[in-house]
Amino acid sequence: MSKAFTKEDDLGELAPLPRLVSPLVTGTRNYLTPAGSRELHGELAYLREARKPLLVAAAAKDIAAREELQTIERRIAYLAQSLSSAEVVPPPDPTDDRVRFGATVTVRDPYGEISDYRIVGVDEANPGRNWVSWQSPIARALLNARLEERVPFKFPAGETELEVVRISYE
């Protein structure tokens, strides 16, 4: 039978996707950097205003579009909930010499290897960019450390000390 003679209902119902759940423990503050807030608001606006309307029209005829629409709606709901509870944390006073939320921290290990970690909110974390959640073990080890301070840290391969060699903010 030609597709032209099928009804919309012939596509069938999609199984509901599980709700996206925040990785934050209930009662924990949902911190965001100013840049992270702008990025997440931008993503939410794009999904609501550009992506979703295109999929709504296509979803009537295409099961793949319906599945993508369902995924987009789930992401929209997650972002809206997350942003409604977010606390945007501005960069600290430039004279503060301690690692604070939002910092990009450059550390040197005992072998001279240099690494950068940016301490961000849970919804901003991006391991590929070394953006780590403020709740992560590396962030917890670095928070409140001072420039040139050595902090102990336990990697999966073993314990070491990391020297804070630079602290910067966006």
Phi, psi and omega in degrees: 000141180293146177301332182297338183256010177268152178268157178305321181296340180294345179287339179084166179272143175273144174292137181295141176278147176296147180293140174289133184244136179297142176284355180286141174289140180308131180093350179278141180290144182258084182280145173223148170282160176303318179294321178295321177298314179299318181295315181291321175297321178296318178297316180298315179297317179299313181296317182289317190265333184246309187285310184299314180302325178294321182286328181302314180294318182286333185296335180295334185244350190224122182294324179296321178293323177295319178295317179294320178299317179299318178295318179296316180297324178294317179294320178300314180298318179296311181298317180299316179294314182298315181292330179291334180257001185286145172244113180280125183255113179290159177300150181287174175305133182299341179277350178289121184262016179254155175288125179234173177304136180092353182287147163258119186248125175262126180235154176239132178272174183299343180266003179089000179290134180256135176222149176246139175227132175254126184266115188227180177287164183299327181278353178259343186306138181211094184304328179296336179255005185061034172265113186248143177298145178298346179267354183289157180302319181293319178295316180299324178291324185273330183303133180077358176290153178258162175304134181073001177283146175258131180239137177287144176212141181252105172279165176303331181279351179141177182276150178206179173241139177245130178263128178282115182252346179200142175228125178220164180228159181297000000 
